[in-house]
Structure formats: structure tokens, C-alpha cells
Amino acid sequence: MINDLYSRGVREPLLFIADGLPKLDEEIRKVFPRADFQLCTIHASRNFESEVRESDKITIDRELKRVFTADTKEDALARLSMFKVQWNKKYPRQIYNLEKKVNYLFTYFSYPQAIRRSIHSNNIIERMNKEVRRRIKVIDSLPTEESALKIVYLRVAELNEKWSHRVLNGYFKCRDELKEMFSKRYP
């Protein structure tokens, strides 16, 4: 997939946002060594919550949300530290796994404040997948694999057209700062 992006002309990406596929960051670094890598904070929270008691899920979700919506990286790290103190005895393995990913979970703090909310997760991709599933669900049966692919293709093309003119929330506020980041990374 990463090589396919390269072969289609992607040469100088600033940021990849992914949901935690193992070793994906290493594969990205092989092809795009200057690109940043951000793990989806929503997936990280869900993964953590999937391994905890039902009675703790709401509290853990609220506290992880506070960590990931902090204004600064230092504040996020402090909140994560408090989170760790509170839950480490009960969920040491989950805390350990979360801590291993901290560098990739907080990459968005090196980007302008105006777009952080938009780049700490890969929700736009999740939204597209949900739209495709919703379209396929209304069709009772598909006679062939080719017909299924055609429906997926048409729905993605439709969404692409619909969303092609959308601009990342906060982009215009920090466009110059992003251009400067880009020119420093790719002189």
C-alpha cells in the first residue's frame, strides 16, 4: 500500500494517520523517511477500553478523552501520568501498551493548534467506510464480487466528489505555518 502511494506520485507527505496496524510506521519510514506518523487516538482509546471491565469503561473513556484533548503535549503527558497512577494496578498490561505508543499518539502536538482536532484521528476514513457499508447493507444480495466492487467504487467516487471541496477544519488559520513546516522538511 505504501509503495503504491509512492508509485502513484506521493513524494513529500507531512503526516500519516493510521489505526495501529503493526509495523505500519516502519514501512512508512522505509518509503517516506521524513513523514510524521500519528496513531489514531480514538482507536487507541477503543483498544484500551476493549480490555477493561465494563464498569470502568465510561470513566476510562472520559479520562482518555481528557488526555487526548489537552492543549499542550506537556499537559497531555501530565494527564496521562495521572491516568497511569489511577489505573496501573488494575490494568498494567493495557497501560504498558498505551505507554509504548505515546510518541505516535502525541505527534499531532507538533502541528498547529488550529488543526489538531482534525488530525489526531482517522475519523474521515472511518466515516467513508461507514458510508460504503451503509450503501451495501440496503442491497440484499450482490450476484458477483464484481458487482460489489462496482457499488463500492461508485460510493467512494460519490463521496470523493462530495468531500473534494472540503477543507480541513482550521486549515486557513494555519496555512502559512504548515507551508513553513513543509518547506523545512522538504527543502
N, C-alpha and C positions, 0 to 999 in steps of 0.2 A: 504494500500500500504506500509506504513512504517513497520507495523507488518510483512508483507510478506517479506520484505527485511531482517528483523531480523530472521524470521523462515528459510530463505534460507542461513543463516550463516553470514550475515554482523553484526559485533560486535563493530568495532572501527573506524568509519568514521571520517575523519578530517573535511569535508566540504560538505554541501548540497547546491546546487544551484537550485533555483526554480523561477517560473514566477509570483508569487504573489497570489497563491491560499489562500483565507482567512483561518487563523488559522493553516496553514501547519507548521509554525515554532513551534507552541505549541505542535502539535502532534509529531514532530520530537524530541523535548525536552523530551517528556514522554518516548520515547524508547531509544534515543541516547542523554543523557543529556550533554555529553562532546563535541558533534559535533557543529561546527560553521554553521551558516545559512547565505547565500548570496542571496539577491534578484537580479534577472537579471536586469542589468542596462538598457538594450535595451528595455525590456518590460516596465520598469518604464518610460522611455522616451516616448515610444509609448502611454502609458496610459495617460501621461500628455498631449501629443500633440493631443490626440483624443478629448480633451475637450476644445481646444482653436480655435480661429478664423483661418481660412485658411491663411490669410495674415501674421500671426505670426508664423506659423509652421516651416518654414525654419530657421528663426532666433532662435527660441527656441530650435530646434533640434541641431543647431550648438553650442549653449551655453551649453546645457546639455552634449553634447559630450565633450566639454572642461572641464566640471566638472568631468566627469567620467574617463577622460584620464589624469588627473593631476598626477604628480609624487609622491606626498605625500598626506596623509589624510588632513593635515593642509591646503595645497594648495587647495584641493578639497572643503573643508569646506569654505574657503575664497571665492572661485569662486561661490559656492552655495549661499553664503551670498549676493554677488553682483547680482546674478541671482534673488534672492528673492527681493532685493531692486527694481530692474528693473520691475519685473512682478507682484508683490504682489497686487498692486492696481487693476490691470486688471483681475488677476486670483487668488484671495485669497484662494479659496477652494482647487484648484489644488496645490498651494504652501503648504498649510497646510497638505494635504495628502502626498506630497513628503517629507516634514519635519518629519512626523510621522515615515517614513520608513528609515531615514538616517542611523541608526545603522546597519540595514540589507543591505543597499545599499553600504556601505563602508567597509564591512567585508574583502573584498579582499586586503585591505591595510595592514592587519596583516600577509599577506603571502609574500614570496619573490618577489621582483620586476620582476624577470625573467618570472614568470608565471601569473602575474596579468592580463595581457591582455586576457589570456585564461580562467580565472576563474570569470571574472566579469559578464559573461552572460552564458546562457544555449544554446548557438547557435548550439552546436553539436547535441543536441536533436532536435532542430528546423530543422536542416539540415536532420536528419533522417526522421522526419515526412514529410518533403517536398518530399524526395525521395520516400516514400511509396505512398503519394498522386499522384505523377507523374506516378508511375507504375500502379496504379489503374485507372487513368484517360485514359490511352491508351486502356483499355479494356472497350468496350461499355457497356456491361451488365454482371452482375455476376448472375448465376442462383440461388445460395443459399448463405446464410450467411456463411456457412462452406467454400465455395469456396473463398469468400472474405477474410476470416481469413487465409486460406491457402496461398493466394497471399501475404498478409501482413507478415505472418510468413516467407515465402521464401525470401521476400525482406529484412526483418530485418536480417535474417540469412546471406544473401549475404553481407549486409553492415557490419555486425559484423565481418565476415571473412576478408573483405577488410580493415576495420579500426582496427582490433585487434592488429596489429603490430605498429600502430601509437603511438607516444609518445607525450604527452602534450608539446607544444612549450615552451622551456626554462627549461624543467624538469631537464635535465642533469646538467645545470648550478647551480641548487639549490637543487639537490637530498639530499645532506648531511644536509642542513638546514631543509628540510621537514622531514627527518628522526629524527632530533633532536626535532622538534615540536611534532612529533608523540610520541616520547618516553617520552616527558614531560607530554603530555596529557593522555597517556595510559602507565603508568609505569609498 
